[in-house]
């Protein structure tokens, strides 16, 4: 039977290897960049979250604070710079707001002692509001002539001929712009976390 020499000498294997270095601290966002994020986007986020929380300023501020905390913990997400970070921040805020809403709903359900089946088909108004805000932000990144066609065709439900008349262009141009607009929108939606890549 083999005997470990370090154990025989009265030391453990860890002691024989020497002190173990603590794990490297996780990188965080520079405080100046975080302040710039708040300056550029804090008001926008707060206004959006006030709408989502039906004017509850405390909840809205909590969501904004948690969003900025996640930005501070994820400096890689800010690689394009503070001025280009609004889509990421809004996506994070949207997810936090949904989580808050669902936790609140779950707590109310527990207090009322109702079964999950009672609310299986309940409507979540936050999802609609937040998706609409995300879609507006994504559409804002399109060229105006592409955005106009998408709005007229898909949001207002107009026919190709009606859109051509409204925009003052031939029907063929409407078809072409729609094709290229949908193609341009796809990667934007992926970047906003609203569609799968691939």
Secondary structure, DSSP 8 states (H G I E B T S, - for coil): ----HHHHTT--HHHHH-------------HHHHHHHHHHHHHHHHHHHHHHTTT-HHHHHHHHHHHHHHHHH-GGGGTT-GGG-HHHHHHHHHHHHHHHHHHHHHHHHHHHT--GGGGTT---HHHHHHHHHHHHHHHTTS-HHHHHHHIIIIIS---HHHHHHHHTS-HHHHHHHHHHHHHHHHHHHHHTTSS---
